[in-house]
Amino acid sequence: MPLALIILAVVVLLSVIAGRHAIQRASAALSRAHQQAAPGGLTGREVAERYLREQGLTDVEVLTHRGVVTDYFDPRRRRLFLSKRVADQATLAAWAVALHEAAHASQTGSALGDLKWRQSCIRMCRYGPTLVALLLAVATVMKVMPARIAILAFGVLWVIFFLLNAGTLAIEWNATQRLRPFLDHLLQAHPHEREELDRALATMATRELGDQLASPRYFFLSALPGTTTLRPRSVPEEKKDPKPNSH
């Protein structure tokens, strides 16, 4: 048993390190991209809408949403929820977040099934650890389960949650790859901005690897976008569709 606990502790520690690295990597890339103005002055919402139009995805509604969980594509209702910061700002950071989530809308067929499974795994990673911890704490206090077994059970489930998250990252990489033809055309005359955007997009695929570390925050403060009475409403707006300047 001690050896098993040591091995489990090492695996849990490695998952925590990997999660923190993913969070810090994404944060650093987005902070840098936030300093870069987007070509043509397109906001995150505008570039996402442009991508969706060019892909023929006219059934997707883009909404601004305020909440703990946002910047999220809902495949069931075909809605793209963007935070106000991402939707309204014309920076490469806003582009990276908005375009990555918009790309999920183009994942249909078998890719759609993979996306739904990925999102189920993310929900488990966000809410599962805290729920499990609470249940095991109650079981320990009520002497239904020894503390040592409860700790072991939590560690095992923690690792399972992490593996489910890591094991479904391919769908995130696929979303980023789908953006390449669109960006090749849009940023043809802006190689520097393209390089910076690619750097930020590379972190979008793994940024949720650390969601378990924020599980208490998700569990106690949030609900998935659109699932509560705070559901955002769509307000029709006339949008311009400026294009980046070509030289």
PyRosetta script that sets phi, psi and omega in degrees:
from pyrosetta import init, pose_from_sequence

init()
pose = pose_from_sequence("MPLALIILAVVVLLSVIAGRHAIQRASAALSRAHQQAAPGGLTGREVAERYLREQGLTDVEVLTHRGVVTDYFDPRRRRLFLSKRVADQATLAAWAVALHEAAHASQTGSALGDLKWRQSCIRMCRYGPTLVALLLAVATVMKVMPARIAILAFGVLWVIFFLLNAGTLAIEWNATQRLRPFLDHLLQAHPHEREELDRALATMATRELGDQLASPRYFFLSALPGTTTLRPRSVPEEKKDPKPNSH")
pose.set_psi(1, -45.6)
pose.set_omega(1, 178.6)
pose.set_phi(2, -57.5)
pose.set_psi(2, -41.8)
pose.set_omega(2, 179.5)
pose.set_phi(3, -62.7)
pose.set_psi(3, -42.1)
pose.set_omega(3, 179.0)
pose.set_phi(4, -62.0)
pose.set_psi(4, -39.8)
pose.set_omega(4, 179.2)
pose.set_phi(5, -66.3)
pose.set_psi(5, -38.7)
pose.set_omega(5, 179.6)
pose.set_phi(6, -65.1)
pose.set_psi(6, -45.8)
pose.set_omega(6, 179.1)
pose.set_phi(7, -61.6)
pose.set_psi(7, -44.3)
pose.set_omega(7, 179.7)
pose.set_phi(8, -62.8)
pose.set_psi(8, -41.8)
pose.set_omega(8, 179.9)
pose.set_phi(9, -62.2)
pose.set_psi(9, -39.5)
pose.set_omega(9, 178.9)
pose.set_phi(10, -65.0)
pose.set_psi(10, -43.7)
pose.set_omega(10, -179.9)
pose.set_phi(11, -64.7)
pose.set_psi(11, -42.2)
pose.set_omega(11, 177.8)
pose.set_phi(12, -61.8)
pose.set_psi(12, -44.0)
pose.set_omega(12, 179.6)
pose.set_phi(13, -61.3)
pose.set_psi(13, -42.9)
pose.set_omega(13, 178.8)
pose.set_phi(14, -63.0)
pose.set_psi(14, -38.2)
pose.set_omega(14, 179.0)
pose.set_phi(15, -67.2)
pose.set_psi(15, -37.0)
pose.set_omega(15, 177.7)
pose.set_phi(16, -65.8)
pose.set_psi(16, -43.3)
pose.set_omega(16, 178.7)
pose.set_phi(17, -62.1)
pose.set_psi(17, -44.4)
pose.set_omega(17, 179.6)
pose.set_phi(18, -62.9)
pose.set_psi(18, -41.4)
pose.set_omega(18, 179.7)
pose.set_phi(19, -64.8)
pose.set_psi(19, -44.3)
pose.set_omega(19, 179.1)
pose.set_phi(20, -65.3)
pose.set_psi(20, -38.1)
pose.set_omega(20, 178.6)
pose.set_phi(21, -62.8)
pose.set_psi(21, -42.1)
pose.set_omega(21, 179.8)
pose.set_phi(22, -63.0)
pose.set_psi(22, -42.0)
pose.set_omega(22, 179.7)
pose.set_phi(23, -64.8)
pose.set_psi(23, -47.7)
pose.set_omega(23, -177.8)
pose.set_phi(24, -66.5)
pose.set_psi(24, -37.6)
pose.set_omega(24, 179.3)
pose.set_phi(25, -64.2)
pose.set_psi(25, -44.6)
pose.set_omega(25, 179.2)
pose.set_phi(26, -66.6)
pose.set_psi(26, -41.5)
pose.set_omega(26, -179.6)
pose.set_phi(27, -62.3)
pose.set_psi(27, -42.7)
pose.set_omega(27, -179.9)
pose.set_phi(28, -66.2)
pose.set_psi(28, -42.7)
pose.set_omega(28, -179.2)
pose.set_phi(29, -65.9)
pose.set_psi(29, -41.3)
pose.set_omega(29, -179.4)
pose.set_phi(30, -71.3)
pose.set_psi(30, -34.5)
pose.set_omega(30, 177.4)
pose.set_phi(31, -63.1)
pose.set_psi(31, -41.3)
pose.set_omega(31, 178.0)
pose.set_phi(32, -67.3)
pose.set_psi(32, -44.2)
pose.set_omega(32, -179.1)
pose.set_phi(33, -67.4)
pose.set_psi(33, -25.9)
pose.set_omega(33, 179.5)
pose.set_phi(34, -66.2)
pose.set_psi(34, -23.6)
pose.set_omega(34, 180.0)
pose.set_phi(35, -82.1)
pose.set_psi(35, -9.2)
pose.set_omega(35, -177.0)
pose.set_phi(36, -101.4)
pose.set_psi(36, 122.5)
pose.set_omega(36, 177.9)
pose.set_phi(37, -71.0)
pose.set_psi(37, 143.6)
pose.set_omega(37, 179.8)
pose.set_phi(38, -76.6)
pose.set_psi(38, 138.8)
pose.set_omega(38, 177.8)
pose.set_phi(39, -59.2)
pose.set_psi(39, 136.9)
pose.set_omega(39, 177.2)
pose.set_phi(40, 76.1)
pose.set_psi(40, -0.6)
pose.set_omega(40, 178.6)
pose.set_phi(41, 72.5)
pose.set_psi(41, 15.9)
pose.set_omega(41, 178.7)
pose.set_phi(42, -69.4)
pose.set_psi(42, 133.8)
pose.set_omega(42, 175.3)
pose.set_phi(43, -80.5)
pose.set_psi(43, 172.6)
pose.set_omega(43, 177.7)
pose.set_phi(44, -59.5)
pose.set_psi(44, -42.2)
pose.set_omega(44, 179.4)
pose.set_phi(45, -64.9)
pose.set_psi(45, -43.7)
pose.set_omega(45, -177.2)
pose.set_phi(46, -65.2)
pose.set_psi(46, -41.3)
pose.set_omega(46, -179.2)
pose.set_phi(47, -71.5)
pose.set_psi(47, -32.6)
pose.set_omega(47, 176.2)
pose.set_phi(48, -66.0)
pose.set_psi(48, -43.8)
pose.set_omega(48, 178.9)
pose.set_phi(49, -64.5)
pose.set_psi(49, -36.9)
pose.set_omega(49, 178.7)
pose.set_phi(50, -65.8)
pose.set_psi(50, -43.2)
pose.set_omega(50, 177.8)
pose.set_phi(51, -60.4)
pose.set_psi(51, -45.3)
pose.set_omega(51, -178.8)
pose.set_phi(52, -62.3)
pose.set_psi(52, -41.7)
pose.set_omega(52, 178.3)
pose.set_phi(53, -62.9)
pose.set_psi(53, -45.9)
pose.set_omega(53, -177.4)
pose.set_phi(54, -67.1)
pose.set_psi(54, -23.3)
pose.set_omega(54, 176.8)
pose.set_phi(55, -89.3)
pose.set_psi(55, -0.4)
pose.set_omega(55, -178.9)
pose.set_phi(56, 74.3)
pose.set_psi(56, 19.8)
pose.set_omega(56, -177.9)
pose.set_phi(57, -94.0)
pose.set_psi(57, 65.5)
pose.set_omega(57, -175.7)
pose.set_phi(58, -77.7)
pose.set_psi(58, -7.2)
pose.set_omega(58, -178.9)
pose.set_phi(59, -89.0)
pose.set_psi(59, -1.8)
pose.set_omega(59, -177.9)
pose.set_phi(60, -91.8)
pose.set_psi(60, 127.3)
pose.set_omega(60, 178.7)
pose.set_phi(61, -100.0)
pose.set_psi(61, 130.5)
pose.set_omega(61, 179.4)
pose.set_phi(62, -100.7)
pose.set_psi(62, 123.8)
pose.set_omega(62, -176.3)
pose.set_phi(63, -127.3)
pose.set_psi(63, 144.6)
pose.set_omega(63, 172.7)
pose.set_phi(64, -87.9)
pose.set_psi(64, 130.6)
pose.set_omega(64, -174.1)
pose.set_phi(65, -135.1)
pose.set_psi(65, 135.8)
pose.set_omega(65, 176.7)
pose.set_phi(66, -108.1)
pose.set_psi(66, 126.2)
pose.set_omega(66, -179.7)
pose.set_phi(67, 174.1)
pose.set_psi(67, 174.9)
pose.set_omega(67, 177.9)
pose.set_phi(68, -67.5)
pose.set_psi(68, -40.3)
pose.set_omega(68, 178.3)
pose.set_phi(69, -107.1)
pose.set_psi(69, 115.6)
pose.set_omega(69, 176.3)
pose.set_phi(70, -152.8)
pose.set_psi(70, -167.1)
pose.set_omega(70, -172.5)
pose.set_phi(71, 52.2)
pose.set_psi(71, 67.0)
pose.set_omega(71, -165.7)
pose.set_phi(72, -152.1)
pose.set_psi(72, 134.6)
pose.set_omega(72, 176.0)
pose.set_phi(73, -100.0)
pose.set_psi(73, 127.7)
pose.set_omega(73, 178.2)
pose.set_phi(74, -100.3)
pose.set_psi(74, 104.4)
pose.set_omega(74, -176.6)
pose.set_phi(75, -69.7)
pose.set_psi(75, -24.4)
pose.set_omega(75, -178.3)
pose.set_phi(76, -70.5)
pose.set_psi(76, -45.2)
pose.set_omega(76, -179.3)
pose.set_phi(77, -99.1)
pose.set_psi(77, 0.8)
pose.set_omega(77, 179.6)
pose.set_phi(78, 54.8)
pose.set_psi(78, 52.6)
pose.set_omega(78, 179.1)
pose.set_phi(79, -127.5)
pose.set_psi(79, 138.6)
pose.set_omega(79, 176.8)
pose.set_phi(80, -108.6)
pose.set_psi(80, 113.7)
pose.set_omega(80, -179.3)
pose.set_phi(81, -96.0)
pose.set_psi(81, 122.5)
pose.set_omega(81, 178.8)
pose.set_phi(82, -120.6)
pose.set_psi(82, 140.6)
pose.set_omega(82, 173.9)
pose.set_phi(83, -67.6)
pose.set_psi(83, 157.7)
pose.set_omega(83, -178.4)
pose.set_phi(84, -60.0)
pose.set_psi(84, -38.2)
pose.set_omega(84, -179.3)
pose.set_phi(85, -62.6)
pose.set_psi(85, -43.9)
pose.set_omega(85, 179.8)
pose.set_phi(86, -71.4)
pose.set_psi(86, -42.7)
pose.set_omega(86, -176.0)
pose.set_phi(87, -65.5)
pose.set_psi(87, -38.2)
pose.set_omega(87, -170.2)
pose.set_phi(88, -98.0)
pose.set_psi(88, -17.1)
pose.set_omega(88, -175.9)
pose.set_phi(89, -90.0)
pose.set_psi(89, 144.9)
pose.set_omega(89, 179.1)
pose.set_phi(90, -106.1)
pose.set_psi(90, 65.6)
pose.set_omega(90, 178.6)
pose.set_phi(91, -125.5)
pose.set_psi(91, 163.4)
pose.set_omega(91, 178.2)
pose.set_phi(92, -67.8)
pose.set_psi(92, -26.1)
pose.set_omega(92, 176.2)
pose.set_phi(93, -66.1)
pose.set_psi(93, -44.7)
pose.set_omega(93, 177.8)
pose.set_phi(94, -62.9)
pose.set_psi(94, -39.3)
pose.set_omega(94, 177.3)
pose.set_phi(95, -61.6)
pose.set_psi(95, -45.7)
pose.set_omega(95, -176.6)
pose.set_phi(96, -58.9)
pose.set_psi(96, -47.2)
pose.set_omega(96, -178.7)
pose.set_phi(97, -68.2)
pose.set_psi(97, -49.0)
pose.set_omega(97, -176.4)
pose.set_phi(98, -64.4)
pose.set_psi(98, -43.4)
pose.set_omega(98, -178.2)
pose.set_phi(99, -69.6)
pose.set_psi(99, -38.8)
pose.set_omega(99, 179.1)
pose.set_phi(100, -61.1)
pose.set_psi(100, -44.6)
pose.set_omega(100, -180.0)
pose.set_phi(101, -70.2)
pose.set_psi(101, -36.8)
pose.set_omega(101, 178.3)
pose.set_phi(102, -64.0)
pose.set_psi(102, -34.0)
pose.set_omega(102, -179.5)
pose.set_phi(103, -63.2)
pose.set_psi(103, -26.9)
pose.set_omega(103, 177.5)
pose.set_phi(104, -62.6)
pose.set_psi(104, -26.9)
pose.set_omega(104, -179.7)
pose.set_phi(105, -66.9)
pose.set_psi(105, -22.8)
pose.set_omega(105, -179.9)
pose.set_phi(106, -86.5)
pose.set_psi(106, -3.1)
pose.set_omega(106, 179.6)
pose.set_phi(107, -85.8)
pose.set_psi(107, 100.5)
pose.set_omega(107, -178.0)
pose.set_phi(108, -118.7)
pose.set_psi(108, 178.4)
pose.set_omega(108, 179.5)
pose.set_phi(109, 64.2)
pose.set_psi(109, -133.8)
pose.set_omega(109, -180.0)
pose.set_phi(110, -64.5)
pose.set_psi(110, -31.0)
pose.set_omega(110, 178.8)
pose.set_phi(111, -65.1)
pose.set_psi(111, -31.4)
pose.set_omega(111, 178.2)
pose.set_phi(112, -66.4)
pose.set_psi(112, -41.2)
pose.set_omega(112, 176.9)
pose.set_phi(113, -62.2)
pose.set_psi(113, -40.7)
pose.set_omega(113, 177.8)
pose.set_phi(114, -64.6)
pose.set_psi(114, -39.0)
pose.set_omega(114, 179.2)
pose.set_phi(115, -63.6)
pose.set_psi(115, -44.3)
pose.set_omega(115, 180.0)
pose.set_phi(116, -63.6)
pose.set_psi(116, -39.1)
pose.set_omega(116, 177.7)
pose.set_phi(117, -66.2)
pose.set_psi(117, -40.8)
pose.set_omega(117, 177.7)
pose.set_phi(118, -59.2)
pose.set_psi(118, -44.9)
pose.set_omega(118, -179.0)
pose.set_phi(119, -67.5)
pose.set_psi(119, -33.1)
pose.set_omega(119, 175.1)
pose.set_phi(120, -64.5)
pose.set_psi(120, -40.9)
pose.set_omega(120, 178.3)
pose.set_phi(121, -64.2)
pose.set_psi(121, -40.0)
pose.set_omega(121, 179.5)
pose.set_phi(122, -64.0)
pose.set_psi(122, -41.2)
pose.set_omega(122, 177.7)
pose.set_phi(123, -61.5)
pose.set_psi(123, -42.8)
pose.set_omega(123, 179.1)
pose.set_phi(124, -61.9)
pose.set_psi(124, -40.2)
pose.set_omega(124, -179.5)
pose.set_phi(125, -68.9)
pose.set_psi(125, -32.8)
pose.set_omega(125, -178.3)
pose.set_phi(126, -78.8)
pose.set_psi(126, -38.8)
pose.set_omega(126, -173.6)
pose.set_phi(127, -107.9)
pose.set_psi(127, -26.3)
pose.set_omega(127, -175.5)
pose.set_phi(128, -61.3)
pose.set_psi(128, -49.9)
pose.set_omega(128, -176.6)
pose.set_phi(129, -57.2)
pose.set_psi(129, -43.3)
pose.set_omega(129, -179.7)
pose.set_phi(130, -68.9)
pose.set_psi(130, -41.2)
pose.set_omega(130, 177.8)
pose.set_phi(131, -62.3)
pose.set_psi(131, -45.2)
pose.set_omega(131, 179.1)
pose.set_phi(132, -62.0)
pose.set_psi(132, -43.5)
pose.set_omega(132, -179.8)
pose.set_phi(133, -61.0)
pose.set_psi(133, -42.1)
pose.set_omega(133, 179.5)
pose.set_phi(134, -65.1)
pose.set_psi(134, -44.6)
pose.set_omega(134, -179.5)
pose.set_phi(135, -64.5)
pose.set_psi(135, -42.1)
pose.set_omega(135, 179.6)
pose.set_phi(136, -68.9)
pose.set_psi(136, -34.9)
pose.set_omega(136, 177.4)
pose.set_phi(137, -64.2)
pose.set_psi(137, -42.9)
pose.set_omega(137, 177.6)
pose.set_phi(138, -63.2)
pose.set_psi(138, -43.8)
pose.set_omega(138, 179.9)
pose.set_phi(139, -62.2)
pose.set_psi(139, -36.4)
pose.set_omega(139, 179.3)
pose.set_phi(140, -71.0)
pose.set_psi(140, -44.8)
pose.set_omega(140, 179.8)
pose.set_phi(141, -62.0)
pose.set_psi(141, -38.8)
pose.set_omega(141, -179.8)
pose.set_phi(142, -83.7)
pose.set_psi(142, 4.5)
pose.set_omega(142, 177.3)
pose.set_phi(143, 60.8)
pose.set_psi(143, 29.6)
pose.set_omega(143, 174.5)
pose.set_phi(144, -80.9)
pose.set_psi(144, -27.1)
pose.set_omega(144, -177.3)
pose.set_phi(145, -142.1)
pose.set_psi(145, 134.6)
pose.set_omega(145, 176.7)
pose.set_phi(146, -62.7)
pose.set_psi(146, 146.5)
pose.set_omega(146, -178.0)
pose.set_phi(147, -57.7)
pose.set_psi(147, -38.3)
pose.set_omega(147, -178.5)
pose.set_phi(148, -63.0)
pose.set_psi(148, -41.7)
pose.set_omega(148, 178.7)
pose.set_phi(149, -68.8)
pose.set_psi(149, -37.1)
pose.set_omega(149, 179.2)
pose.set_phi(150, -63.5)
pose.set_psi(150, -42.4)
pose.set_omega(150, 178.7)
pose.set_phi(151, -64.4)
pose.set_psi(151, -42.7)
pose.set_omega(151, 178.5)
pose.set_phi(152, -62.2)
pose.set_psi(152, -43.8)
pose.set_omega(152, -179.9)
pose.set_phi(153, -63.2)
pose.set_psi(153, -41.4)
pose.set_omega(153, 179.3)
pose.set_phi(154, -64.1)
pose.set_psi(154, -42.7)
pose.set_omega(154, 179.4)
pose.set_phi(155, -61.5)
pose.set_psi(155, -43.2)
pose.set_omega(155, 179.3)
pose.set_phi(156, -62.9)
pose.set_psi(156, -46.0)
pose.set_omega(156, -179.2)
pose.set_phi(157, -67.4)
pose.set_psi(157, -35.0)
pose.set_omega(157, 176.7)
pose.set_phi(158, -59.4)
pose.set_psi(158, -46.0)
pose.set_omega(158, 180.0)
pose.set_phi(159, -64.7)
pose.set_psi(159, -39.6)
pose.set_omega(159, 178.8)
pose.set_phi(160, -62.0)
pose.set_psi(160, -45.0)
pose.set_omega(160, 178.0)
pose.set_phi(161, -58.9)
pose.set_psi(161, -44.7)
pose.set_omega(161, -178.7)
pose.set_phi(162, -63.7)
pose.set_psi(162, -42.1)
pose.set_omega(162, -179.6)
pose.set_phi(163, -66.5)
pose.set_psi(163, -35.5)
pose.set_omega(163, 176.0)
pose.set_phi(164, -63.4)
pose.set_psi(164, -40.4)
pose.set_omega(164, 178.4)
pose.set_phi(165, -65.4)
pose.set_psi(165, -53.6)
pose.set_omega(165, -177.4)
pose.set_phi(166, -64.6)
pose.set_psi(166, -33.9)
pose.set_omega(166, -176.6)
pose.set_phi(167, -73.1)
pose.set_psi(167, -11.4)
pose.set_omega(167, -179.4)
pose.set_phi(168, -113.1)
pose.set_psi(168, 14.9)
pose.set_omega(168, -178.9)
pose.set_phi(169, -66.9)
pose.set_psi(169, -20.7)
pose.set_omega(169, -177.8)
pose.set_phi(170, -57.6)
pose.set_psi(170, -34.2)
pose.set_omega(170, -178.8)
pose.set_phi(171, -67.6)
pose.set_psi(171, -29.1)
pose.set_omega(171, 177.2)
pose.set_phi(172, -72.9)
pose.set_psi(172, -41.9)
pose.set_omega(172, 176.9)
pose.set_phi(173, -63.6)
pose.set_psi(173, -37.4)
pose.set_omega(173, 179.0)
pose.set_phi(174, -62.1)
pose.set_psi(174, -39.5)
pose.set_omega(174, 179.2)
pose.set_phi(175, -62.3)
pose.set_psi(175, -43.8)
pose.set_omega(175, 179.3)
pose.set_phi(176, -63.5)
pose.set_psi(176, -40.8)
pose.set_omega(176, 179.6)
pose.set_phi(177, -62.7)
pose.set_psi(177, -33.2)
pose.set_omega(177, -179.0)
pose.set_phi(178, -66.1)
pose.set_psi(178, -17.9)
pose.set_omega(178, -178.8)
pose.set_phi(179, -82.0)
pose.set_psi(179, -17.0)
pose.set_omega(179, -170.9)
pose.set_phi(180, -57.7)
pose.set_psi(180, -50.6)
pose.set_omega(180, -179.8)
pose.set_phi(181, -59.5)
pose.set_psi(181, -40.3)
pose.set_omega(181, 179.2)
pose.set_phi(182, -62.6)
pose.set_psi(182, -46.4)
pose.set_omega(182, -178.6)
pose.set_phi(183, -72.8)
pose.set_psi(183, -31.6)
pose.set_omega(183, 176.7)
pose.set_phi(184, -57.6)
pose.set_psi(184, -39.2)
pose.set_omega(184, -179.5)
pose.set_phi(185, -80.5)
pose.set_psi(185, -46.4)
pose.set_omega(185, -174.2)
pose.set_phi(186, -66.2)
pose.set_psi(186, -38.3)
pose.set_omega(186, -174.4)
pose.set_phi(187, -110.8)
pose.set_psi(187, 26.6)
pose.set_omega(187, -178.9)
pose.set_phi(188, -57.4)
pose.set_psi(188, -37.2)
pose.set_omega(188, -178.3)
pose.set_phi(189, -94.4)
pose.set_psi(189, 9.8)
pose.set_omega(189, -176.8)
pose.set_phi(190, -132.4)
pose.set_psi(190, 67.5)
pose.set_omega(190, -176.1)
pose.set_phi(191, -62.6)
pose.set_psi(191, -36.3)
pose.set_omega(191, -179.7)
pose.set_phi(192, -65.7)
pose.set_psi(192, -46.7)
pose.set_omega(192, 178.8)
pose.set_phi(193, -63.4)
pose.set_psi(193, -36.2)
pose.set_omega(193, 178.6)
pose.set_phi(194, -64.0)
pose.set_psi(194, -41.2)
pose.set_omega(194, 179.2)
pose.set_phi(195, -62.9)
pose.set_psi(195, -44.5)
pose.set_omega(195, 179.4)
pose.set_phi(196, -65.6)
pose.set_psi(196, -40.3)
pose.set_omega(196, -179.9)
pose.set_phi(197, -66.8)
pose.set_psi(197, -41.2)
pose.set_omega(197, 178.0)
pose.set_phi(198, -61.0)
pose.set_psi(198, -38.0)
pose.set_omega(198, 179.2)
pose.set_phi(199, -63.8)
pose.set_psi(199, -42.1)
pose.set_omega(199, 179.1)
pose.set_phi(200, -70.0)
pose.set_psi(200, -41.6)
pose.set_omega(200, -179.9)
pose.set_phi(201, -62.9)
pose.set_psi(201, -32.0)
pose.set_omega(201, -179.7)
pose.set_phi(202, -62.8)
pose.set_psi(202, -25.7)
pose.set_omega(202, 179.9)
pose.set_phi(203, -89.3)
pose.set_psi(203, -15.4)
pose.set_omega(203, -179.3)
pose.set_phi(204, -64.9)
pose.set_psi(204, -32.7)
pose.set_omega(204, -176.3)
pose.set_phi(205, -68.0)
pose.set_psi(205, -28.0)
pose.set_omega(205, -175.0)
pose.set_phi(206, -113.4)
pose.set_psi(206, 0.7)
pose.set_omega(206, -173.7)
pose.set_phi(207, -62.2)
pose.set_psi(207, -27.5)
pose.set_omega(207, -178.3)
pose.set_phi(208, -84.6)
pose.set_psi(208, 2.5)
pose.set_omega(208, 179.4)
pose.set_phi(209, -65.2)
pose.set_psi(209, -21.8)
pose.set_omega(209, 179.8)
pose.set_phi(210, -100.8)
pose.set_psi(210, 14.8)
pose.set_omega(210, -177.3)
pose.set_phi(211, -61.7)
pose.set_psi(211, -29.7)
pose.set_omega(211, 179.7)
pose.set_phi(212, -60.2)
pose.set_psi(212, -32.8)
pose.set_omega(212, -177.8)
pose.set_phi(213, -66.9)
pose.set_psi(213, -23.2)
pose.set_omega(213, 179.2)
pose.set_phi(214, -103.7)
pose.set_psi(214, 18.3)
pose.set_omega(214, -176.1)
pose.set_phi(215, -55.0)
pose.set_psi(215, -45.1)
pose.set_omega(215, 178.9)
pose.set_phi(216, -58.1)
pose.set_psi(216, -39.8)
pose.set_omega(216, 179.5)
pose.set_phi(217, -63.4)
pose.set_psi(217, -47.0)
pose.set_omega(217, 178.4)
pose.set_phi(218, -63.3)
pose.set_psi(218, -43.9)
pose.set_omega(218, -174.1)
pose.set_phi(219, -64.6)
pose.set_psi(219, -44.3)
pose.set_omega(219, -173.8)
pose.set_phi(220, -92.1)
pose.set_psi(220, -22.4)
pose.set_omega(220, -172.7)
pose.set_phi(221, -113.4)
pose.set_psi(221, -10.7)
pose.set_omega(221, -170.3)
pose.set_phi(222, -129.7)
pose.set_psi(222, 164.9)
pose.set_omega(222, 167.9)
pose.set_phi(223, -139.1)
pose.set_psi(223, 157.8)
pose.set_omega(223, 179.3)
pose.set_phi(224, -63.0)
pose.set_psi(224, 145.5)
pose.set_omega(224, -178.8)
pose.set_phi(225, -51.6)
pose.set_psi(225, 130.6)
pose.set_omega(225, 174.0)
pose.set_phi(226, 82.9)
pose.set_psi(226, 3.9)
pose.set_omega(226, -177.4)
pose.set_phi(227, -102.8)
pose.set_psi(227, 4.2)
pose.set_omega(227, 179.2)
pose.set_phi(228, -124.5)
pose.set_psi(228, -175.4)
pose.set_omega(228, 178.4)
pose.set_phi(229, -70.0)
pose.set_psi(229, -9.2)
pose.set_omega(229, 178.1)
pose.set_phi(230, -88.4)
pose.set_psi(230, 20.1)
pose.set_omega(230, -178.5)
pose.set_phi(231, -56.5)
pose.set_psi(231, 126.8)
pose.set_omega(231, -179.6)
pose.set_phi(232, -67.4)
pose.set_psi(232, 147.2)
pose.set_omega(232, 178.3)
pose.set_phi(233, -104.6)
pose.set_psi(233, 146.7)
pose.set_omega(233, 179.9)
pose.set_phi(234, -83.9)
pose.set_psi(234, 128.0)
pose.set_omega(234, 177.5)
pose.set_phi(235, -118.1)
pose.set_psi(235, 112.8)
pose.set_omega(235, -178.5)
pose.set_phi(236, -58.2)
pose.set_psi(236, 133.2)
pose.set_omega(236, 178.1)
pose.set_phi(237, -135.4)
pose.set_psi(237, 147.9)
pose.set_omega(237, 174.9)
pose.set_phi(238, -89.9)
pose.set_psi(238, 120.0)
pose.set_omega(238, -176.9)
pose.set_phi(239, -112.6)
pose.set_psi(239, 141.9)
pose.set_omega(239, 172.7)
pose.set_phi(240, -82.6)
pose.set_psi(240, 159.6)
pose.set_omega(240, 179.8)
pose.set_phi(241, -127.7)
pose.set_psi(241, 62.9)
pose.set_omega(241, -177.8)
pose.set_phi(242, -67.3)
pose.set_psi(242, 154.4)
pose.set_omega(242, 179.6)
pose.set_phi(243, -113.7)
pose.set_psi(243, 148.8)
pose.set_omega(243, 176.1)
pose.set_phi(244, -58.2)
pose.set_psi(244, 143.1)
pose.set_omega(244, 179.8)
pose.set_phi(245, -67.8)
pose.set_psi(245, 135.0)
pose.set_omega(245, 177.1)
pose.set_phi(246, -103.9)
pose.set_psi(246, 138.7)
pose.set_omega(246, -179.7)
pose.set_phi(247, -121.6)
pose.dump_pdb("model.pdb")
